[in-house]
Amino acid sequence: MTNLSTSAAKMLAFIESHPGATTQQITRGLKMANSTVRAHAAMLKMHGYIERGEEIQAHYTATGKKDEARTIREQAEPSDPVVVALMQAVRAMVAIKEGHDR
């Protein structure tokens, strides 16, 4: 599973909704720097999320692999109820400890 930045995830969503989008179209559509689009495109292609056409002007198409991707924010927000409860307990213990140290 690849961890996507928020901007890479947005770019993947853009390509999914605009099959065959060029680098220039992605740059304009997402208001991203050309270098950022190219870097994200290289990473997304390397991990199999998009395919690049062989034309002189690159056209990108999503491969459908997005279901496996998680953004950094999704990784930071646990969904397992046990993990959530454990994190709440740790936060409570830290707050108690900080209160005693004052």
C-alpha positions as CSV (number, residue, x, y, z in Angstrom):
1,M,0.0,0.0,0.0
2,T,1.4,3.4,-1.0
3,N,1.0,6.4,1.2
4,L,-0.2,9.4,-0.9
5,S,0.2,13.0,0.0
6,T,-3.0,15.0,-0.2
7,S,-1.9,16.7,-3.4
8,A,-1.0,13.4,-5.0
9,A,-4.4,11.9,-4.0
10,K,-6.1,15.0,-5.5
11,M,-4.1,14.5,-8.7
12,L,-5.1,10.9,-8.9
13,A,-8.8,11.8,-8.4
14,F,-8.4,14.4,-11.2
15,I,-6.9,11.9,-13.6
16,E,-9.7,9.4,-12.8
17,S,-12.3,12.0,-13.6
18,H,-10.4,13.3,-16.7
19,P,-9.0,10.2,-18.5
20,G,-6.3,11.1,-20.9
21,A,-5.5,14.4,-19.2
22,T,-2.2,16.1,-20.1
23,T,0.3,17.5,-17.7
24,Q,-0.8,21.0,-18.7
25,Q,-4.5,20.2,-18.1
26,I,-3.7,18.8,-14.7
27,T,-1.5,21.8,-13.9
28,R,-4.3,24.2,-14.8
29,G,-7.1,22.1,-13.3
30,L,-5.5,21.7,-9.9
31,K,-3.5,24.9,-9.9
32,M,-0.3,23.0,-9.2
33,A,3.2,23.8,-10.3
34,N,4.3,21.9,-13.4
35,S,7.2,20.4,-11.5
36,T,4.8,19.1,-8.8
37,V,2.5,17.5,-11.3
38,R,5.5,15.8,-13.0
39,A,6.8,14.5,-9.7
40,H,3.5,13.2,-8.6
41,A,2.9,11.6,-12.0
42,A,6.3,9.8,-11.8
43,M,5.4,8.5,-8.3
44,L,1.9,7.5,-9.3
45,K,3.1,5.7,-12.4
46,M,5.9,4.0,-10.5
47,H,3.4,2.5,-8.0
48,G,0.9,1.6,-10.8
49,Y,-1.9,4.1,-10.1
50,I,-1.7,5.7,-13.5
51,E,-0.4,4.9,-17.0
52,R,1.3,7.4,-19.2
53,G,0.6,7.5,-22.9
54,E,3.5,7.4,-25.3
55,E,2.6,10.5,-27.2
56,I,5.0,13.5,-27.2
57,Q,2.5,15.3,-24.9
58,A,1.9,12.9,-22.0
59,H,-1.6,11.8,-21.4
60,Y,-2.4,10.1,-18.1
61,T,-5.0,7.5,-17.3
62,A,-5.9,6.0,-13.9
63,T,-5.4,2.2,-13.6
64,G,-8.0,1.7,-10.9
65,K,-5.5,0.9,-8.2
66,K,-6.7,3.8,-6.0
67,D,-8.6,1.6,-3.6
68,E,-5.4,0.5,-2.1
69,A,-4.0,4.0,-1.5
70,R,-4.4,5.8,1.7
71,T,-3.6,9.5,2.2
72,I,-1.3,10.6,5.0
73,R,-4.3,12.0,6.9
74,E,-6.1,8.6,6.6
75,Q,-3.1,6.9,8.1
76,A,-3.0,9.3,11.0
77,E,-6.7,8.8,11.9
78,P,-7.2,5.3,13.2
79,S,-10.4,3.5,12.4
80,D,-10.0,0.5,14.6
81,P,-12.1,1.1,17.8
82,V,-9.5,-0.6,20.0
83,V,-6.8,1.7,18.7
84,V,-9.0,4.7,19.2
85,A,-9.7,3.7,22.8
86,L,-6.1,3.0,23.5
87,M,-5.1,6.4,22.2
88,Q,-7.7,8.1,24.4
89,A,-6.4,6.2,27.4
90,V,-2.8,7.2,26.7
91,R,-3.9,10.9,26.3
92,A,-5.8,10.7,29.6
93,M,-2.7,9.3,31.4
94,V,-0.5,11.9,29.9
95,A,-2.9,14.7,31.0
96,I,-2.9,13.2,34.6
97,K,0.9,13.0,34.6
98,E,1.3,16.5,33.4
99,G,-1.1,17.7,36.1
100,H,0.9,16.0,38.9
101,D,4.2,17.4,37.5
102,R,3.1,21.0,38.0
